[in-house]
Amino acid sequence: LTHNVAARSISIKGGERGARSFTYDGVIPSRVNQLDTYKTTAQPMIDSYFQGYNQTVMAYGQTGSGKTFTMGTAADDSDSRIDSD
């Protein structure tokens, strides 16, 4: 594993495919609160959405770390069911 901080990339060597490189936009430490995370990541995307750009948020992390709750889909959605009649 090679981490190039300046290029914001990680390279993994070996395996069937040989070396593979991945780039990233940034890393948010676990000590950062949700509001600051939102302001850094989602808020600019929402502004762009209203300017006509498509947006996607991908949450990646350990099972049980709160991704679903943070994305707002863990609430009881019993009022949002679509009736079939």
TALINQUI-V733665 format. One record per backbone hydrogen bond with DSSP energy under -0.5 kcal/mol. CO is the residue of the C=O (numbers start at 1). NH is the residue of the N-H. If there is no record, write none. Layout:
((CO & NH) (CO & NH))
This chain:
((2 & 4) (2 & 11) (3 & 5) (4 & 8) (4 & 9) (5 & 8) (8 & 24) (9 & 4) (10 & 22) (11 & 2) (12 & 20) (15 & 18) (20 & 12) (22 & 10) (27 & 29) (29 & 32) (33 & 37) (34 & 38) (35 & 39) (36 & 40) (37 & 41) (38 & 43) (41 & 45) (42 & 46) (43 & 47) (44 & 48) (45 & 49) (46 & 50) (48 & 51) (48 & 53) (49 & 52) (56 & 58) (57 & 59) (58 & 60) (62 & 65) (66 & 70) (67 & 71) (68 & 72) (68 & 73) (68 & 74) (69 & 72) (75 & 77) (77 & 80) (78 & 81) (81 & 83))
